[in-house]
Structures are given as C-alpha cells and as structure tokens.
Amino acid sequence: MGERTKPWVMRTYAGHSSAAASNELYRRNLAKGQTGLSVAFDLPTQTGYDPDDELARGEVGKVGVPVSHIGDMRALFAGIPLAQMNTSMTINAPAMWLLALYEAVAREQADEAGADADDVVRGLGGTTQNDIIKEYLSRGTHVFPPGPSLRLTGDTIAYTLVNMPKWNPVNICSYHLQEAGATPVQEVAFAMATATEILDQVQARGLVPPERFGEVVARISFFVNAGVRFVEEMCKMRAFVQLWDELTRERYGVTDPKHRRFRYGVQVNSLGLTEAQPENNIQRIVLEMLGVTLSKDARARAVQLPAWNEALGLPRPWDQQWSLRMQQVLAYESDLLEYDDLFTGSVVVEAKVEQIVTEAKKLMARIEEMGGAVAAVESGFLKGELVASHARRRRRIEGGDEIVVGVNAFTTTEPSPLTENLDTAIHRVDPGVEAAAREAVAAWRTERDADPARAQEAAEALTQLSRDAADASVNLMPATVRCARAGVTTGEWAQALREVFGEFRAPTGVSGAVSSADGAEDSASAQRTRAVQQAVRETGEALGGPLRLLVGKPGLDGHSNGAEQVAVRARDVGFEVVYQGIRLRPSEIVAAAVAEDVHCVGISVLSGSHNELVPEILDGLRDAGAGDVPVVVGGIIPAADEARLLQLGVAAVFTPKDHDLTACMGRIVDAIRAANGLSVDRVLESA
C-alpha cells in the first residue's frame, strides 16, 4: 500500500426540530466517524424571523434547526467543544448574527474551561456560507437589498481577519445555482463573478490593509455542486482551480500560491434525485462523489452527501449514516488516496477543462460589462439565464433526449422494500415542535425583559445596532456580538436592520425566460404541447376569456425552481400566468387570486409546510367567495399528506414523480373544466 493522503472532512448536512434534538444528532454523527459539523438552520432563522412570527407558521424546525437566541446556540453545541470543532453553518442573510452567537458560546465554553476566551475565538475553525448573491438567484433566503447585504459580508470579512483568522467568513456557493439549472459553465462563471463582487467591495471600502489582502483571498472558500455527469463535473472543478488562481493573481496581485489555492467543499447534486425508484439515488450519489474526489489536484476539502430519500421527505438519522458510510468506504477501503492526480496529462480532460474555462471567461466578461454580479442580479439577467437553462433541461428529459433511469426510461420495477411503508421511510417533525418553539421564544423575551438590567442591555444593544447601521463607515459586527451576548433574538436583530436597510424582492426570471417549447414541430413532445394548447384555448373560450393560473409560494420556502418552471410551461401552453415570487402570506395569495380573477391557484411548497399553509389558503378562498376556484399543490409531499390534502378539497397534488410538466398542465386544465361543469375526457393525459 502506498502512502495515503489525508481524507477530506466528512460531514452530513443536519439539523431539525429543536436545538436539543439537533445536538443529540450531531453527537451521534460525530461518534460514527463524522469529522466536521454542517448545520442546517430552519427557514425562519435563515430569513431573520422568530418562531412566533406570522411568516414562520408551518416552517419552524422543518428544514433545519431553529436558533432564536444565545440560549438556543448553547443547547445546539452542548457537550461539543467548539475549540476543537470545524463547523460549517449554511446561513446567508443573517450570517453575521449566527457567527456572533457562535462566538458568544465559544467564549462561554472557554470561561467554563478556564481558558483564554480571546485565544479560543482566534482558533475557531469553520465556515459561514454568507453568499448573498446566490440567494437572489436560487435559494431565496435573502432579506436586505444587495448593497446593505454586501456591507454585512464585508464587515464580517474584516472582523474575522483580525479576531477569527482561521474562520472562512464567506463560502461562495454555486451549489444552488446548479440546482436552479446552471450548466457547468454558468456555475463557474456566476461563482467567479460573485467572488469578484465581494473582493472588489472589500478593496473599495478599504476594509483591510492592502498588505493583508492576500489573507482575505486565502479565507474565501467555495461550496459547489457535483452532478451525475462526473467526468464533466471533475473537469469543472479543475477549471475552477485554474480560473481562481489566474483571477486572484492577475486581478488582485496575490503573489503567495497558498493564498491563491482554490479551497472548496461540496454537497453532491440533489436536483437529480428521484422519487421514482429512489433506490437508484444511491448509485447517483456515489458517482457524484467521484467527481469531486478522483482528481487529487482538484479534490474537495470537505464533502457532504444527501440521502437516498430526500425526494420523498426529510432523511432519518439512519439515512444520513448510510451517506456517511459511502464516504468512509471510498476514503478508507479503496486505494484512491494512495496516488497522485490520475488525470494529469490527459488530452481528453485538458480539452474539456479548456472549453469550460474559455466559455466561463466569456460569460464573466459579459457580467462585467453589465457592471458586475449585483447589477446582473438587479437587471434579472442572471436569474433569467438560470430559468431558461432549467427549462431546456426539463424539455430534454420530457422528450427523452436526456435519460433519467426509472423516470423516463426503464420504469418497470419490482416493489421496493425501502419504500414499502412510506410513513416510516422518512423523518417526520413532531407537529408540537413549532408550538414549543413559539412558547419558548416568548418566554425568553419575557424573562429577559423582567430583569431590568438585562432588558436595558438588550435595548441599548439594539439601539447601537440601528445607529451603526445608519453609518456606512461603521463595522456592524461589534454591535451584533453585543446583541448576541445581551439575549437579543434573531427576529429582533433582523428587524432592527430591516428598519434601516429595507427589504428586497428579487426578480423571478420568469417574464424574461425564453420559451421552453420544443422547436421540432413533428416531435411527439411538440404534438402533446399543441394538444394542451388547444385544450387551454377551447376551455378559455367556453369560460369567456383566457385561462389565468396563479402560481403561489407561501411561507418562507425560497426554493422557487419548480414554481418558475411551472410558470414558464403554463405560459407556453397558453395560460395567462400570475407569479409574484417567493415568501407570500396565504392571505396575499388569496387576495391575488380574487383580484386577478384566476381560474386556478397552484401552490408550490418544498419545505414541508403544506399541511399548515394549504388549508389556510383553501379557507381564505372560501371566505372570499372564491371557494369554487380549484387549488392544485406541488412539492415534496408524502403519500399520507397527499391523501389528506385531496380530502380537504385540493384538486390535484403533484410530486417529483410528475416530471412531465406538459401532462401536469393537462391535469390542471381538467381540474378547471371539472370545477366549471365542463366535460372532462382526460384525453390530455395520453395526448
């Protein structure tokens, strides 16, 4: 056996229900050989709301752990020495806030251990994602406008450089770009444009001494995606390495090769995981992992893998263990780590890398001409590119040009023992979790404010935060740390900044997206599209005007990719589409449905809050006199929940197995016809 290189940091992305429950999960995972933590926060935490806020309804503890104040952060890491841990926190708009809470708890642990708190903080290792630009494009957990958001990012960079020099304050995240439809070229170009925007801002504001700028570059890390086309994905990573070295050397004059090193972690692709034959997801995950581990010169520094059942619902601890074991088998049983880079000198690899680099540079230059990444976000260009790219991918799958095993080919299957009982095949969050979190945060505020000294300190800390936010020359991290230690809540911290900075609604990309229609007039796909277009037209004529479909995303779920693709396809088949973007209250969706006099309301929910939010929309429509308008729902919806929603009056439920959007449009037309007493012949399903 040859000499083995050190394996990558092994993580699983985890957090749910409560800080105490997540702490138990972390400790179990560490005991199983996981070598780093990757914290998933729930949507209210990610968007700066407390659990008892109206917008948090149905979202608390669903896709991550709620952290509302320093008490929650203490519970989250109880018994886990932060001085010895490498922690990645997937947090963006309130990244500064969560880092302040993390620092405050690390100081408390140091005091309890009799250690020097400043030394402990200086030695903290880990990452805050803190990439706000991709939130405007793909994930949707932005809060503030781009300018103030980048200020928070820059302030965090400047603070950590001095106080937490081992911390990665920014993790440029192209992962969600691929989930939103980005090609390898787009993923590379958009990520590099984001990094350039951040580094340019740090330079322009004079946040760090010029002689230390190389240290800033050295602490910028990346978080990428790796799809099942693992050869292309491996070449993409080599292109990333080459471009980052060139960019930091030529644009920023960084001379130390160590500072220019491209450091990245990865979660492999979840977009390609299927609800149909979900056992196939295991081999997909393994192949995707190879794309970021095979090449030593472009190997990931940290890897986390999704679970086989994520297209069905939340994974269980056993599912996460299975994903961890995949990494361990590759790292410790195979001989991969005994060799130098396997692809050096490969003509095929070098040609593919050069192609990606060349095309990415062209796209980067186009973004630069627009004024940079922020300008390209505000104009809608970047979002439109992603929506169009994703639409083309869906068309290839529906037309059979891109094979997805078990979905559009090889669909004959034996019953799967993994899914014979769907109610136990996924993790379910106790519905009492949200009520407990609401009560707990209210009790925290009440207890804090009952103590005059604590109440005064919290109030003064928030006053300082607001005052500092109004002065662009002041770093906001010190005031944020003071708020954290004073017992201020997540919602209070974010609200103080909302009042100064305002909020931001990102472009949806739908209006500017090109048609996803099949250009081949005689293809089966085009014929089916024409059949649905005819049904839409005839139904509209029977009802006295064009059919109007409202696509709504209630709650805090920012995963809008599916909603956008539904909106684009609905427009292609002749619907007038009303789509107002993410983060809507149920009452706002109801009001829009009534005001626009729509024929159908389509609700997209991927966060698991459908049981709470959809009934509220149904009740709202009935109260508004629009109870006869059919409601359809799409998302990650387990079979038992689907049955419940249909019983409540939902006309149709669409899950990831319903990959054919043209057929989905046909079913929506059927629902509209049935609701209006027109004949329904179901011919669209076989069109």
Disulfide bonds with the S-S distance in Angstrom:
none
